[in-house]
């Protein structure tokens, strides 16, 4: 019922944005660990 209240494009953009943020944070953690 909650998914039907939101447009499919909004859900996809939100998931892609969350994935990009997760990958960016993982990159920062890996970069700091290499030092």
C-alpha positions as CSV (number, residue, x, y, z in Angstrom):
1,X,0.0,0.0,0.0
2,X,2.9,2.4,0.7
3,X,4.6,1.6,-2.6
4,X,1.4,2.4,-4.5
5,X,1.3,5.8,-2.9
6,X,4.6,6.8,-4.5
7,X,5.4,6.9,-8.2
8,X,7.8,4.2,-9.4
9,X,10.3,6.7,-10.7
10,X,10.6,8.3,-7.2
11,X,11.3,4.9,-5.6
12,X,14.0,4.1,-8.2
13,X,15.7,7.5,-7.8
14,X,15.6,7.1,-4.0
15,X,17.1,3.6,-4.2
16,X,19.8,4.8,-6.6
17,X,20.6,7.8,-4.4
18,X,20.9,5.6,-1.4
19,X,23.2,3.2,-3.3
20,X,25.4,6.0,-4.4
21,X,25.7,7.4,-0.9
22,X,26.6,3.9,0.4
23,X,29.3,3.4,-2.2
24,X,30.7,6.9,-1.5
25,X,30.9,6.2,2.2
26,X,32.5,2.8,1.6
27,X,35.1,4.6,-0.7
28,X,35.9,7.1,2.1
29,X,36.3,4.4,4.7
30,X,38.6,2.4,2.3
31,X,40.6,5.6,1.5
32,X,41.1,6.4,5.2
33,X,42.1,2.8,6.0
34,X,44.8,2.9,3.3
35,X,46.6,5.8,5.0
